[in-house]
Amino acid sequence: MKLSANERGWELSGDYSLDSLLKIKSELSHYGVSGDVVIDVAHLNQMNAPILSLLLEIRRHSDSVLLTGGGEGFYEMLSLYGLEAIFSIE
């Protein structure tokens, strides 16, 4: 699990569990998330509920969230939960 900043915004990589989600939420509270946020999800190993929860938490505190680099399965999961409308997708 890794959250890092890149030239466009944030990058999520690796695997996420409930424990790692809590750690990431704590890290984000130090950085602050607001305005228009770009998140690169290309290096996530899988899409799961903790990742959805993290993305929703970021969206709650920002004006918009643009997701980049996700594969077909990633976007199918967003659609399955009816979340594709609250994120911009590149």
Secondary structure, DSSP 8 states (H G I E B T S, - for coil): -EEEE-SSSEEEEE---HHHHHHHHHHHHHH---SEEEEEEEEES---HHHHHHHHHHHHTSSEEEEES--HHHHHHHHHTT-GGGSEE-
